[in-house]
Amino acid sequence: MTRRMKAPERRASILAVAKVLFADRGFHGVSVDEIARRLGVSPAVLYRHFDSKEALYGAALDEIAGRRESYVEAALCGPEDFASVLLRMTRVFAASVARDPDYLRMELHGMLEDAAVAQRFFESRWKSFTDFIEISLAELAPGNQVGRVDGRTASLMFQGMVREALYAKCILDAPRYRDIALDDLIEQLIGLFLNAVGYSTES
């Protein structure tokens, strides 16, 4: 006899299956009926836990938002210079993508499908980085520790290069990245970024 799931277990199982489907085909490519079929339940079971497909998708995004604090913790733990903090934050982020690449797939679909969804991903995954980069570059510029760069442009460049590298390594399993450990890849990316903005420890 199949054990009846408790409500928290059922909710978690729905969320896990929905996340995989959203990652594969995006929000608009998945229906509630399909999620229910994958779970072997009726759509009514899903609606007991989530009012709508939008609510289910939102719950998946909320899980991502809950991870943002770990970036802040990484920033506060260790040397406080710009390069060290950025490296620690990026390693935490990269490790989370490696553990659960479906969220990166969802983000890429969201960027193509819906501006509001893309903004939610930005708020939950990237804003900590962009704020830190923009503020830090503005603080370092008067001491000539960085070149004449626009902070917003630099933060977008950082976001793009990290996202692309993680997509290639963690999702595509691109051959050129197979022999590079994730931490080493992140260190290389940070080095390239620091060179691009003309970062120097000497004022």
C-alpha positions as CSV (number, residue, x, y, z in Angstrom):
1,M,0.0,0.0,0.0
2,T,1.4,3.4,-1.0
3,R,2.1,5.7,1.9
4,R,0.1,8.9,1.8
5,M,2.4,11.9,1.7
6,K,2.1,14.6,4.3
7,A,1.4,18.1,3.0
8,P,5.0,19.4,3.3
9,E,6.3,16.3,1.5
10,R,3.7,16.6,-1.3
11,R,4.4,20.3,-1.7
12,A,8.2,19.6,-1.9
13,S,7.6,16.8,-4.5
14,I,5.4,19.0,-6.6
15,L,8.0,21.8,-6.5
16,A,10.8,19.4,-7.4
17,V,9.1,18.1,-10.5
18,A,7.8,21.5,-11.6
19,K,11.3,23.0,-11.3
20,V,12.7,20.3,-13.7
21,L,10.0,21.0,-16.2
22,F,10.3,24.7,-16.0
23,A,14.1,24.4,-16.4
24,D,13.6,22.3,-19.5
25,R,10.9,24.3,-21.3
26,G,10.3,27.5,-19.4
27,F,7.2,28.8,-17.7
28,H,5.0,29.0,-20.9
29,G,6.1,25.6,-22.1
30,V,4.7,23.7,-19.2
31,S,1.1,23.1,-18.1
32,V,-0.3,22.2,-14.7
33,D,-1.8,19.0,-16.3
34,E,1.7,17.9,-17.4
35,I,3.2,18.5,-13.9
36,A,0.3,16.5,-12.4
37,R,0.9,13.6,-14.9
38,R,4.6,13.5,-14.0
39,L,3.6,13.2,-10.4
40,G,0.9,10.6,-11.0
41,V,-1.8,12.8,-9.4
42,S,-4.7,14.9,-10.6
43,P,-4.4,18.6,-11.2
44,A,-6.7,19.1,-8.2
45,V,-3.9,17.8,-5.9
46,L,-1.6,20.5,-7.2
47,Y,-4.2,23.2,-6.7
48,R,-4.5,22.2,-3.0
49,H,-0.9,23.3,-2.5
50,F,-0.5,26.1,-5.1
51,D,-3.3,28.4,-6.3
52,S,-2.0,28.6,-9.9
53,K,0.9,27.8,-12.1
54,E,2.2,31.3,-11.4
55,A,2.2,30.6,-7.7
56,L,4.1,27.3,-8.3
57,Y,6.7,29.1,-10.4
58,G,6.9,31.9,-7.8
59,A,7.6,29.3,-5.1
60,A,10.5,28.0,-7.1
61,L,11.9,31.5,-7.4
62,D,11.4,32.1,-3.7
63,E,13.7,29.2,-3.0
64,I,16.4,31.0,-5.0
65,A,15.8,34.2,-3.2
66,G,16.4,32.4,0.1
67,R,19.9,31.7,-1.0
68,R,20.9,35.3,-1.4
69,E,22.0,35.6,2.2
70,S,24.8,33.2,1.7
71,Y,26.5,35.6,-0.7
72,V,26.4,38.3,2.0
73,E,27.8,35.9,4.6
74,A,30.7,35.1,2.2
75,A,31.4,38.7,1.7
76,L,31.8,39.2,5.5
77,C,34.0,36.2,6.1
78,G,37.7,36.8,5.4
79,P,39.9,39.6,3.9
80,E,37.9,42.7,3.0
81,D,39.7,43.8,-0.2
82,F,37.5,44.0,-3.3
83,A,39.2,41.1,-5.1
84,S,38.9,38.7,-2.1
85,V,35.3,39.5,-1.4
86,L,34.2,39.1,-5.0
87,L,36.0,35.8,-5.3
88,R,34.3,34.4,-2.2
89,M,30.9,35.6,-3.3
90,T,31.3,34.1,-6.8
91,R,32.5,30.8,-5.5
92,V,29.4,30.5,-3.3
93,F,27.2,31.3,-6.3
94,A,29.1,28.9,-8.6
95,A,28.8,26.1,-6.0
96,S,25.0,26.6,-5.8
97,V,24.7,26.4,-9.6
98,A,26.8,23.2,-9.7
99,R,24.6,21.6,-7.1
100,D,21.4,22.6,-8.8
101,P,21.8,23.8,-12.4
102,D,18.1,23.7,-13.0
103,Y,17.9,27.2,-11.5
104,L,20.3,28.5,-14.1
105,R,18.2,26.9,-16.9
106,M,15.1,28.6,-15.4
107,E,16.9,31.9,-15.4
108,L,17.8,31.6,-19.0
109,H,14.3,30.8,-20.0
110,G,13.0,33.6,-17.9
111,M,15.3,36.1,-19.7
112,L,13.6,35.2,-23.0
113,E,10.0,34.8,-21.8
114,D,9.1,37.5,-19.3
115,A,10.7,40.8,-18.1
116,A,9.1,40.5,-14.7
117,V,10.5,37.0,-14.2
118,A,13.9,38.1,-15.4
119,Q,13.9,40.9,-12.9
120,R,13.1,38.5,-10.1
121,F,16.1,36.4,-11.0
122,F,18.2,39.5,-11.0
123,E,17.0,40.5,-7.6
124,S,17.5,37.0,-6.1
125,R,20.8,36.0,-7.8
126,W,22.7,39.0,-9.2
127,K,21.8,42.1,-7.3
128,S,24.2,41.4,-4.5
129,F,27.0,41.2,-7.0
130,T,26.0,44.3,-9.1
131,D,25.6,46.4,-6.0
132,F,28.9,45.3,-4.5
133,I,30.8,45.9,-7.8
134,E,29.2,49.3,-8.5
135,I,29.8,50.6,-5.0
136,S,33.3,49.2,-4.7
137,L,34.4,50.6,-8.1
138,A,33.1,54.0,-7.1
139,E,35.0,53.9,-3.8
140,L,38.3,52.6,-5.5
141,A,38.3,55.1,-8.4
142,P,39.5,58.2,-6.4
143,G,42.6,56.3,-5.3
144,N,43.3,55.2,-8.9
145,Q,42.9,51.5,-7.8
146,V,40.7,50.9,-10.9
147,G,40.6,52.4,-14.3
148,R,38.0,54.8,-15.7
149,V,35.1,52.3,-16.0
150,D,31.4,52.7,-15.5
151,G,30.3,50.6,-12.6
152,R,27.0,49.4,-14.1
153,T,28.7,48.4,-17.3
154,A,31.4,46.5,-15.4
155,S,28.8,44.7,-13.3
156,L,26.9,43.6,-16.4
157,M,30.1,42.3,-18.0
158,F,30.8,40.3,-14.8
159,Q,27.3,38.9,-14.8
160,G,27.5,37.9,-18.4
161,M,30.9,36.2,-18.2
162,V,30.1,34.2,-15.1
163,R,26.7,33.1,-16.3
164,E,28.2,32.0,-19.7
165,A,31.0,30.1,-18.1
166,L,28.7,28.3,-15.6
167,Y,26.3,27.5,-18.4
168,A,29.1,25.9,-20.5
169,K,30.5,24.0,-17.6
170,C,27.5,23.0,-15.5
171,I,24.9,22.5,-18.1
172,L,26.5,21.9,-21.5
173,D,29.5,20.1,-20.0
174,A,31.6,21.8,-22.6
175,P,34.9,19.8,-23.3
176,R,37.0,23.0,-22.9
177,Y,36.0,23.2,-19.3
178,R,36.0,19.5,-18.2
179,D,39.6,19.6,-17.0
180,I,39.2,22.8,-15.0
181,A,38.0,22.6,-11.4
182,L,35.1,24.9,-10.7
183,D,37.1,26.9,-8.1
184,D,40.0,27.3,-10.6
185,L,37.6,28.5,-13.3
186,I,36.1,31.1,-11.0
187,E,39.5,32.3,-10.0
188,Q,40.4,32.7,-13.7
189,L,37.2,34.6,-14.4
190,I,37.8,36.9,-11.4
191,G,41.3,37.6,-12.6
192,L,40.1,38.5,-16.1
193,F,37.4,40.8,-14.7
194,L,39.9,42.5,-12.4
195,N,42.3,43.1,-15.3
196,A,39.5,44.4,-17.4
197,V,38.6,47.1,-14.8
198,G,42.2,47.9,-14.2
199,Y,42.1,46.9,-10.5
200,S,45.3,47.5,-8.5
201,T,46.0,47.0,-4.8
202,E,48.2,50.1,-4.9
203,S,46.7,53.5,-4.5
